[in-house]
Amino acid sequence: MTGPEPHSWVRDLDVYVGGKSRIAGMDRVIKLSSNESPFGPSPRALDAYQGAAATLHRYPDGTALALREAIGAAHGLDPARIICGFGSDEILKLACRAYAGPGDEVIYSRYGFMMYPIAARSVGATPVEAPDRDFVADVDAILEAVTARTRIVFLANPNNPTGTYLPVGDVERLARNLPEDVLLVLDAAYAEYVERSDYEAGEALVDAFPNVLMTRTFSKLYGLAALRLGWGYGTPAVIEVLNRMRDPFNVTTPAQAAGIAAVADQGFIEQARAHNTRWLERLTQSIRKLGLDVVPSVANFVLIRFPEKHGITAEGANNYLTRNGVLLRWLPNQGLGNCLRMTVGLDEENERVLALLGEFIRDRS
Ligand SMILES: *Cc1c(COP(=O)(O)O)cnc(C)c1O
């Protein structure tokens, strides 16, 4: 007996590996490996989450109406064109399930978010990697990769793990030049962090084109990663399709309650954003002074590039930091074996990383 056989493509599917959260033998670690907010959620979101305990025996509102209205009000969007998901990852996967399948191609940029090839393969589609330019997505390279089989283009803007972004003009050019039957997914998981006048998350592009979907998340700046809450904004047709694909109760009541309270507390995220902006600059300057390269980031993390000479390697630094109770993300599986990605943490956490990196380099110079 051999048992049931999955689809042929399921056998080759990579499992998404998240950032490490534990170090053997250590009770307390500094975890800067998953781009989580070091401040956690707004206290009002926590209250709302706890308040939902009274109705745990009831099914959630399957349409997440109040949450969509809250998001719509905060962003000036029509709630009917918003879909909520079990993390924005669910929405990326729903898009793949609805629009791509065996024989189809799904494009993403080199060093793009690791979920895109996984989501494409999970429906039997072929992931196609377009070259980047200096860690930035390259619109021309993406357009050149388009074939008659292309169904979806994923663009993380800002991108993870590079932290770079495309100005709205470039994204608009991508949208304008894609065939209308190719879905452009603008994954704006880090949009709330960006403080650049030429950046837009994508709402206006969704309104201007028939084939653009924007996704957002509560996992990053809103500090609610554990609740798994994301949302998408699209054309009525695309949202209607995604709604048919999703599970009827994909967002839990506590998640809906926390999300509603979180979007209402913009003061809380303003502080977290200001902290992040301050530290992005400081970390970039300080790490460069140590002789390492830092890719310019607009998100809540920096990609640190090591020379890989004289023992100053990303792997070596990762081991040194781990021995000292600090977890960053080493990314050899993404072709970034010479890089560590560091999430912006609390003041003392960032200071600790800077001190440890300084020691690591001094010991080898
Ligand atoms: C973290 C992240 C997500 C968000 O995932 P959730 O499922 O909403 O937690 C989406 N896209 C990118 C690029 C990310 O880094």
The ligand as an SDF file (V2000), in Angstrom:
LIG
                    3D

 15 15  0  0  0  0  0  0  0  0999 V2000
    5.2100   40.0050    6.7970 C   0  0  0  0  0  0  0  0  0  0  0  0
    4.8280   40.0720    5.3740 C   0  0  0  0  0  0  0  0  0  0  0  0
    3.5310   39.8090    4.9650 C   0  0  0  0  0  0  0  0  0  0  0  0
    2.4450   39.6900    5.9790 C   0  0  0  0  0  0  0  0  0  0  0  0
    2.0660   38.4990    6.3090 O   0  0  0  0  0  0  0  0  0  0  0  0
    0.7900   38.2550    7.2240 P   0  0  0  0  0  0  0  0  0  0  0  0
    0.2960   36.9790    6.6580 O   0  0  0  0  0  0  0  0  0  0  0  0
   -0.1740   39.3760    7.0390 O   0  0  0  0  0  0  0  0  0  0  0  0
    1.3070   38.1480    8.6060 O   0  0  0  0  0  0  0  0  0  0  0  0
    3.1920   39.9480    3.6380 C   0  0  0  0  0  0  0  0  0  0  0  0
    4.1130   40.3180    2.7280 N   0  0  0  0  0  0  0  0  0  0  0  0
    5.3700   40.5930    3.0840 C   0  0  0  0  0  0  0  0  0  0  0  0
    6.3180   41.0710    2.0580 C   0  0  0  0  0  0  0  0  0  0  0  0
    5.7730   40.4530    4.4050 C   0  0  0  0  0  0  0  0  0  0  0  0
    7.0380   40.6950    4.7450 O   0  0  0  0  0  0  0  0  0  0  0  0
  1  2  1  0
  2  3  1  0
  2 14  2  0
  3  4  1  0
  3 10  2  0
  4  5  1  0
  5  6  1  0
  6  7  2  0
  6  8  1  0
  6  9  1  0
 10 11  1  0
 11 12  2  0
 12 13  1  0
 12 14  1  0
 14 15  1  0
M  END
$$$$
